[in-house]
Amino acid sequence: MNSQELLALNLPDSPGVYFFVGPKKEILYVGKATSLKDRVKSYFASDLEETRGERFVEMVERALTIQHHTTDSVLEALMVEAHEIQKRQPPYNTLGKDNKSFNYVVITDEEFPAIWVVRGREISYGSDPELNARFVAGPFPHGGELREALKIIRRIFPYRDEKCIPRDEQMDPMHPRACWNYQIGLCPGTCIGKIPSQEYKRTIKRIEMFFEGKKEQLLRSIERDMHKCAKEEKFEEAARLKRTLYALEHIHDIALIKRDMERTNNDEIFRIEAYDIAHLAGNETVGVMTVVEDGELNKSQYRKFRIRGTRGKVKVDDTNNLKEMLRRRFTHPEWQGPSLIVIDGGIAQKNAAEEVLRELDMTVPIVAVVKDKSHKAREVLGNPELALTWNRSILLANVEAHRFAITYHRKLRSKGFRI
């Protein structure tokens, strides 16, 4: 496709899901947007290769047309996007990605189903006996976005999570204890027997329908139940269903809109890797790598390094230690690559890291976090646009790297290790 063909599509300035369609009518890519018009237009920018990579350039060139489905909210668009990706497995959504790191929503198969958020590595599309899943929604690449979505859904449909123990499973079912979420209106009271299993499962079924993008069908179902309750003079239940209908028709997803607007043009996960060194006067030196993906810590991706270049009592040499750690990190092509590298230190450490990347013929932006005497961030050296856009994530990754390095070093020291 080209930009002229895009104009002819006349995409709306509203939330929804878009589909890049190939010459054989196959779905190449599925995405969601706060504004379909603006998001799809970004794929035809002159700097597409620099901002999104060769893969997306190839996709746009292969696409015959773009289809779209409008939604009433960004929340609905998020649900439809995940459902369509799971159903269709579009090649440009999955190519080169580690699906095990994506987030999924699991609904358990039990008397009072619970809703969990898990990583792809923890499930097997509903076949994992420990999770005992009856329903799996996803993938959701952005963990923070999913958490915001679940906050909205839970206010409409209160549900049980893994912290809420049903009354019949509590140690003292005769004197059950209400969970915190019940007290703030986010749990329907499975923990204290406030809701029958059959009624609760109806709520769970409605949540499943919402995750499947069946909003219209869901609205009709709730409306039918509301009229039935009114006819049977169950006015309290009818009023509750009316409030649910209103909430679904007037979804407040400002937090999701903000997250979508703040994200860069890159539809990929933005992965920040931060590095730090810990030692005792140059002795027993260790290094660590921490990972922040789209503003969220991903502790399963953390890595530890025992620095080999320092043995016994030697002078402190943080730049060479850093170089060794980076060289060893990039001998692992099976690890997902970073979008941005964060170094603890000043210009010397930044230059050292850039030297290693030149040796390896790699191009990844690097920023360095300069600390004051109190070891608090004073400034961020490097690309000013990246430093501003990802400031919170950069500082989060840096602080976490320092904490992780100190913890690792103390643990090894307590064991009396020697390199």
Sequence and secondary structure as in RCSB ss.txt:
>XXXX:A:sequence
MNSQELLALNLPDSPGVYFFVGPKKEILYVGKATSLKDRVKSYFASDLEETRGERFVEMVERALTIQHHTTDSVL
EALMVEAHEIQKRQPPYNTLGKDNKSFNYVVITDEEFPAIWVVRGREISYGSDPELNARFVAGPFPHGGELREAL
KIIRRIFPYRDEKCIPRDEQMDPMHPRACWNYQIGLCPGTCIGKIPSQEYKRTIKRIEMFFEGKKEQLLRSIERD
MHKCAKEEKFEEAARLKRTLYALEHIHDIALIKRDMERTNNDEIFRIEAYDIAHLAGNETVGVMTVVEDGELNKS
QYRKFRIRGTRGKVKVDDTNNLKEMLRRRFTHPEWQGPSLIVIDGGIAQKNAAEEVLRELDMTVPIVAVVKDKSH
KAREVLGNPELALTWNRSILLANVEAHRFAITYHRKLRSKGFRI
>XXXX:A:secstr
  HHHHHHH   SS EEEEEE TTS EEEEEEESSHHHHHHGGGSTTHHHHH HHHHHHHHH SEEEEEE SSHH
HHHHHHHHHHHHH  HHHHTT  GGGSEEEEEE SSS BEEEEEGGG STT  TTTTEEEEEEEES HHHHHHHH
HHHHHHS  B TT   GGGSS TTS    HHHHTTSS SGGGT S HHHHHHHHHHHHHHHTT HHHHHHHHHHH
HHHHHHTT HHHHHHHHHHHHHHHT   HHHHHHHHHS S  S  EEEEEEEEEETTEEEEEEEEEEETTEE GG
G EEEE SS  SS    HHHHHHHHHHHHTT TTS   SEEEEESSHHHHHHHHHHHHHTT    EEEEEE TTS
 EEEEES HHHHHHTHHHHHHHHHHHHHHHHHHHHHHHHTT   
